[in-house]
Amino acid sequence: MKRVINVAIFLTVIAIASTASCASLKDNYGACLSKDLLNQLFDANHNKDEKAWFWLMKNGCLTTKKEWQISVIDRGLGSSKIRVYFNDKAIVLWTDSSSIKL
């Protein structure tokens, strides 16, 4: 019985780990170095403020690419914190939660 429980726990851990690594992004959503910058990007988009939007895109924000490998650090209702991997480096970004595909 103890062995069956240990196997069940092991399989549960494997399932959770594989689910966490299956996240990916959709193309062309905003992502920023901080939650504050992302909120500013949301506001610029909502207010149709192109000048602010383009400034943010040159100063701490960018658009997502579906090819990026990511880990979800904190998934929220409006925004989520992710880690994006580039070869042997990684960067933490904030993005719209709807840009994440699980």
N, C-alpha and C positions, 0 to 999 in steps of 0.2 A: 504493500500500500504506500509506504514511504517513497518508494522508487517511482510509482505512478504520479504522486504529487510533485516530486522533483522534475519529472519529465514535463508535466503540465506547466509548471512555473517556467522552465527553460523555454518551452514553445511559446508561452505568452510573452516573454522578454524578447524573443526573436521576432515575433509578430509586431510588437510595438516598435522595435528598432527599425524594422524594414518599412513600416508605415511612415515613420518620421523621415526616412531618407527618400521617400517617393515624391516629395513636394517639388514642384517646378513653378516657373513663372509664365505669365502671358506676356506677349510683346506689347511694347509702347505704353506702359503705365509709368507714372512718376515714382521715383525712388530717391530718397535724400539721406544725407549723412546724419540728420537729427530729426526728431519728431516735430520740433518747432519749424524747421525748414519745410517738412512735408505739409504741415498745416498751412503754411504760407502758400505753398504750391496749390493746395486744395482751394484756398481763398482766391488766388489769382485766376485759377480755372473757373471757379464759380462766378466771379465778377467780370470774366472775360477781359482781364487785365494782361494783355499780351506783353507789355513792357516788363511787368513784374515777373511773368512766367519765363520769358527769355533770360532775364537777369538771374533768376534762380537756377535755370538750366546751366548757366556758366559758373555758378557759385555754390556748389554743394548738392545739386540735384542732377538726375539723368533719367533716361527712359530705360525700362526693363527690356531684357532680351530673353526669349524662351530657352535659349541654349545654355543659359547660366545654370550652374549647379548651385543649389542653395540648401540651407537648413533653416527651419523656422525656429526662432528663438522665443518669440512671444507673439501669439496670434490674438488680435483684438477684433472688435466689431468693425471699426472704421480703418484702423491702421495696424500694421504688424511689423515686428522687428525681425529681420532676416540676416543670415550670414551668406555672402556670395563668395564662392571659391573661384580663384583664377590661378591655375597651375598650383604652385606651392604657397600662394598668398591668399588672404581672405579679407573681406571688408564687411563691416556691419552697416546695414542700411534700414531705413524705414520705408514702407510702401503701403499702398492701398491693399487692404485685406482681400479684396476681390481680384487682385492680380495674381494670387497664389492658387495654383491647382494642386489638390491633394490626390 
